[in-house]
Amino acid sequence: MEIAVLLASYNGSKRLPRLLDSILAQTNHDWRIYAHDDGSSDATVDLLDDFAVKHPGKLNVIDREVTRLGAKGNFMWLLEHVQADYYMFCDQDDIWMPDKIQTTFLYLRELESSNPESPVCVHTDLSVCDADYNIVHPSLWKVSKVVPQWQEHPDRLLVANCVTGCTMMFNERARLLSLPMPGYVPMHDLWVAYQTVANGGVLSHIAQPTILYCQHGGNEVGAVNVESGYVLAKLKSLKRVWQSNVSQYKIAKKLRNMSVFKYVSTKFIFEFKRMF
């Protein structure tokens, strides 16, 4: 039984060694890293090659010719070209806690045992750290006011996604449902989670952090602090907020035929839950 760790890399040589060391330190050893580089100009590929030599059978760098896919495209390309029993997305700049794989795997297997033949996806909380890996928020869910038990629903995911890709593990049935991904979908994690729950599968969570989620200014997606001037920040960027919601609604309309009223009311309930 193999757990495929899908690592999308791009100019990550500064932080990649710590990530790889944290995966090596996992209590579960039934994993293999499948890395695809998106055309790095630094030492990223050399680091990956060196790791593969030092730890035979634990890392494959695949297809060096396909590049410039972007984060979303890179992860979905890996998902399409790698086949295993279970899958995890892996960012190049985080640190995995030692029991991340085992904790998630055991819970996923428990869900599979009571939901045979179903797509299953599990995600977890994260601890937010700064560029020097000092923890600034022990729980991303707490600081961002995430309510996973409410958000793990097809409609609500499209309005307010609660699933962070680097914490996910999902099975082969969820993978198959997620291929291919339409170009208009904004991120890979939302798509896999949505396809799982929208097709009668199980989307569930573990309310404990399994990862140090590094915020260093270069992240493609970062943490949202609802406790620190959240409303004021929203008011100052009304144009961006409007554009973001229009984009989200168009996706919800395509995938769920969601009405404007339903989108707005769902969004209002979510924002109310975040604030109170």
C-alpha positions in Angstrom: 0.0 0.0 0.0 1.5 3.3 -1.1 0.8 6.9 -0.2 1.9 9.2 -3.0 3.2 12.5 -1.7 2.7 14.9 -4.7 5.3 17.7 -4.5 5.0 20.6 -6.9 8.3 22.5 -6.8 9.4 25.8 -8.2 12.5 27.8 -7.0 12.1 26.3 -3.6 15.8 25.5 -2.7 15.8 27.8 0.4 13.1 25.9 2.2 12.9 22.5 0.5 15.5 20.8 2.7 13.5 21.3 5.8 10.4 20.0 4.2 12.1 16.9 2.9 13.7 16.3 6.4 10.2 16.5 8.0 8.9 13.9 5.6 11.8 11.6 6.3 10.9 11.9 10.0 7.4 10.7 9.6 6.2 7.8 11.8 4.5 6.3 8.8 7.0 5.0 6.1 4.6 3.8 3.4 5.1 6.9 1.3 6.9 7.9 -1.8 7.4 11.5 -3.0 6.6 12.2 -6.6 8.1 15.6 -7.5 7.5 17.7 -10.6 9.4 20.9 -11.1 7.9 23.8 -12.9 11.1 25.1 -14.4 13.2 26.2 -11.4 16.2 28.4 -12.0 17.8 27.8 -8.6 19.1 24.5 -7.0 15.7 22.9 -6.5 16.1 20.1 -9.0 19.6 19.4 -7.7 18.3 19.0 -4.2 15.6 16.7 -5.3 18.0 14.6 -7.3 20.4 14.4 -4.3 17.6 13.3 -2.0 16.6 10.6 -4.5 20.2 9.3 -4.5 20.5 9.3 -0.7 17.1 7.7 -0.2 16.5 5.1 -2.9 12.9 4.4 -3.7 11.6 7.4 -1.7 11.5 10.1 -4.4 10.9 10.2 -8.1 11.4 13.3 -10.1 9.1 12.9 -13.1 9.0 14.5 -16.6 11.4 17.4 -16.5 10.3 18.7 -19.9 6.8 19.9 -18.9 7.0 23.3 -17.2 5.2 26.6 -16.6 2.0 25.0 -15.3 1.6 27.1 -12.2 0.8 25.7 -8.7 -2.7 24.4 -9.6 -1.6 23.0 -12.9 1.5 21.4 -11.4 -0.5 19.6 -8.7 -3.2 18.4 -11.1 -0.5 17.2 -13.6 1.0 15.1 -10.9 -2.4 13.7 -9.9 -3.0 12.7 -13.5 0.4 11.0 -14.0 0.9 9.3 -10.6 -1.1 6.2 -9.5 -1.0 4.9 -5.9 -3.5 3.9 -3.2 -3.7 7.3 -1.5 -2.6 10.8 -2.3 -1.3 13.9 -0.5 -0.5 17.3 -1.9 2.8 18.8 -0.7 3.9 22.4 -0.8 7.7 23.0 -0.9 7.9 25.5 1.9 6.1 23.9 4.9 7.2 21.5 7.6 5.2 18.3 8.3 4.7 17.3 11.9 6.0 13.8 12.5 2.6 12.1 12.8 1.0 13.9 9.9 0.8 11.0 7.5 -0.1 8.4 10.1 -2.8 10.4 11.8 -4.5 11.3 8.6 -4.1 7.8 7.1 -5.6 6.0 10.1 -8.7 8.3 10.1 -9.1 8.0 6.4 -9.0 4.2 6.7 -11.6 4.3 9.4 -13.9 6.3 7.2 -13.3 3.9 4.3 -14.2 0.9 6.5 -17.6 2.4 7.2 -18.0 3.8 3.7 -16.8 1.0 1.4 -16.4 1.9 -2.3 -16.8 5.6 -1.6 -14.5 8.5 -2.4 -13.0 9.7 0.8 -11.0 12.9 1.5 -9.6 14.0 4.9 -8.1 17.4 5.7 -6.7 18.9 8.9 -6.0 22.1 10.7 -2.6 23.9 10.3 -0.3 25.9 12.6 0.8 29.2 10.9 4.5 30.1 11.2 6.6 33.0 10.0 9.5 33.0 7.6 11.8 31.7 10.4 9.4 28.9 11.3 8.2 30.6 14.5 4.6 29.7 15.2 2.5 32.9 15.1 -1.0 31.2 15.2 -1.3 27.6 16.6 -4.5 27.1 14.7 -5.2 28.5 11.2 -8.9 27.5 11.7 -9.2 29.5 14.9 -7.5 32.7 13.5 -9.4 32.4 10.2 -12.7 31.4 11.9 -13.0 28.3 9.7 -16.0 26.1 10.5 -15.2 22.8 8.7 -18.2 20.9 10.0 -20.5 23.5 8.4 -18.4 24.1 5.3 -18.0 20.5 4.2 -21.0 20.7 1.9 -21.0 21.1 -1.9 -22.7 24.5 -1.9 -20.8 25.9 1.0 -17.4 24.7 -0.2 -17.9 26.8 -3.4 -18.8 29.8 -1.4 -16.1 29.4 1.3 -13.6 26.6 0.8 -12.2 25.2 4.1 -9.9 22.6 2.7 -6.2 23.4 2.5 -4.4 21.3 -0.1 -1.2 20.6 1.9 -3.2 18.9 4.7 -5.3 16.6 2.5 -5.2 12.9 2.0 -7.7 11.1 -0.4 -8.2 7.8 -1.9 -8.1 6.5 -5.5 -11.9 7.0 -6.0 -11.6 10.6 -5.1 -8.7 11.0 -7.5 -10.6 9.5 -10.4 -13.5 11.8 -9.8 -11.2 14.8 -9.9 -9.7 14.1 -13.3 -9.8 16.2 -15.4 -10.2 19.5 -13.7 -12.0 22.4 -15.6 -9.8 25.4 -16.2 -12.1 27.8 -14.5 -11.8 26.1 -11.1 -9.4 28.3 -9.0 -7.5 25.6 -7.0 -6.8 21.9 -6.9 -7.8 21.5 -3.2 -11.2 22.9 -3.7 -11.8 20.7 -6.7 -10.8 17.4 -5.1 -12.8 18.2 -2.0 -15.9 19.3 -4.0 -15.8 16.3 -6.3 -15.6 14.0 -3.3 -18.6 15.4 -1.4 -20.7 16.3 -4.5 -20.5 12.7 -5.7 -21.8 11.1 -2.5 -18.4 10.6 -0.9 -17.0 11.5 2.5 -15.2 14.8 3.2 -14.1 15.0 6.8 -11.5 16.7 9.0 -9.2 16.3 11.9 -9.3 19.2 14.3 -5.6 19.2 15.0 -2.7 20.8 13.1 -0.5 18.4 11.2 1.7 21.0 9.5 3.7 24.2 10.0 2.2 26.4 7.3 4.9 28.8 6.4 3.9 32.4 5.6 6.9 34.2 4.0 5.5 36.7 1.6 5.9 34.4 -1.5 3.0 32.1 -0.9 0.4 31.8 -3.7 -2.3 31.5 -1.0 -1.9 32.6 2.5 -3.6 32.6 5.9 -6.5 35.0 6.6 -6.6 36.6 10.1 -10.2 37.4 11.0 -9.3 38.6 14.4 -7.1 41.5 13.2 -8.9 44.3 11.4 -10.8 41.8 9.1 -13.9 44.0 8.6 -11.8 47.1 8.0 -9.6 45.3 5.5 -12.7 44.2 3.6 -14.1 47.7 3.5 -10.8 49.0 2.2 -10.8 46.6 -0.7 -14.4 46.5 -1.7 -13.5 46.3 -5.4 -11.3 43.2 -4.9 -13.9 41.6 -2.6 -16.6 42.2 -5.2 -14.5 40.8 -8.1 -13.6 37.7 -6.0 -17.3 37.0 -5.2 -18.4 37.5 -8.8 -15.7 35.0 -9.8 -16.8 32.5 -7.0 -20.4 32.9 -8.0 -19.7 32.1 -11.6 -18.1 28.9 -10.6 -20.9 28.0 -8.2 -23.4 28.7 -11.1 -21.5 26.4 -13.5 -21.1 23.6 -11.0 -24.3 23.8 -9.0 -26.6 26.0 -10.9 -26.6 28.1 -7.8 -28.9 31.2 -7.7 -27.6 34.6 -6.7 -29.9 34.6 -3.7 -28.5 31.2 -2.5 -24.9 32.3 -3.0 -25.4 35.6 -1.2 -27.3 34.1 1.7 -24.7 31.3 2.1 -21.9 33.9 2.0 -23.7 36.0 4.6 -24.2 33.1 7.0 -20.5 32.2 6.6 -19.3 35.7 7.3 -21.6 35.9 10.3 -20.2 32.7 11.7 -16.7 34.0 11.2 -17.4 37.3 13.1 -19.5 35.8 15.9 
